[in-house]
């Protein structure tokens, strides 16, 4: 059974860097669902998939370190609309990788 990357974004992390990160998490889920992106076979391909989606959705590079403002994520408040690259490079990517590994292990059980 071929699963979608969007499934790995169904449950967000309990804490994130800035207020816009939660909206980006949901935008990533929606992005992968609308594109019907299949979970890649390798973790390297999965990480590249995440980085490309991040760059596309933020019109930026995941390598920047100064914060990214996304107007459509601005719901009011001090850090509203801002994305924390440190969160995405560290915890966000790690959290999604853990979901990837769980899904990979579950798929092995059904083969």
Secondary structure, DSSP 8 states (H G I E B T S, - for coil): ---BGGGGGSS--S--SSHHHHHHHHHHHHHHHHTT-B--SSHHHHHHHHHHHHHHHHTS-TT--S-EE-GGG--SSSSTTEE-HHHIIIIIHHHHHHHHHHHHHHHHHT-
